[in-house]
Each structure stands twice: as structure tokens, then as C-alpha cells.
Amino acid sequence: MHMDKKNNKSKRAFIPQKIGDTVKKINRKFTSKFGQIEFIIHSNWEKIVGEYFLEFSEPKQISSIPHHQSEVGETIYKNYLNVSVAPAAALEFQHFKDIIIEKINSYFGYKAIIDLRIVQNYIPKYKSIKKNHNGNIMVSKNDLKNLKNKVDKMTNSDLKQSLVDLGINITKGS
């Protein structure tokens, strides 16, 4: 008795992936672009400086400058955060500099940043983000309508709702 061997390869060209794997790839792109300390500072900038300074400032990069040699002969670096600040808010930002440094270092639990280097530069204003009474970001009716139009022709209602929910969360994050 002879059995024919069938081709056991999948006929599908697309293989489903976990969303978590995709998010890891996105996070990896950000952490490789900024570095871990810079990524944390960029992602928490609104919490660090507050809503007012969010409109007028933007963290740029961390400069590591050699400070001294340790007993073992390793060079110890001091980190300075370069921040672009709109000229209108630069003086006030300078007054709050110590508080901002303290907030940044509280995220890390050690002195990750020694000082801020302020560069006066034009900062484009962020879109005004509408929040409800609970502090949650609201999605505009136009954005919600666009999301629902994109998935309107789908037949699977669970998948359709999942994609709308995902789109709402992505829109809130932008």
C-alpha cells in the first residue's frame, strides 16, 4: 500500500500575529532611537512638566559628558538633558528647572539627569486634546465616523468592533 505524500505547506500567505509582538517591535524602534532614559523622559514629558510647559517645551537629547575617573579607572559620565523651550516661556522654565530635574530623577530612583540645558527655540503648538470630566481623552465624532466607515463592509461583528476599539485607542494616543 502506497500513500501519496501531500504538500503540507500552509496555503495562507498571511500568518496571524499577536498584537503584543507588534507592540514590542514598535517599542524597540523607540528605545533604539532615543535610548531607555530618553524614551522614558519623552513618554512621560507631560507628567514631568505639566500641561503649560508641554506646549512650550520639548526634550531633545541627553548629552553625556565625562566627569571624573572612578577608583577602578572607569570614566564616570554626567547626563545633561537638552530641552528646546519657546522664548516666551524660557524664563519661567528656568525658574522651575530644579523641580523638573527632581521629577525626572524620581522616575529612575537615582540622579539620571544632573542639569537641563535650555535652548530657546520655536516649539509648534500641540493639538488641543479634549478630555472628559474623568480626565480621559475623548475621540471626536469625525474620527469615530471615519473609523466605522473603514470597517463597515466587514461581516464579522466581533472583529469589526475590535478594530473600532483598537482605532479609538490609537486615535487617543496620537
Summary of the structure (lengths in Angstrom):
residues: 174
radius of gyration: 24.0
end to end distance: 63.3
largest distance: 89.3
contacts: 360
relative contact order: 0.09
helix: 48%
strand: 18%
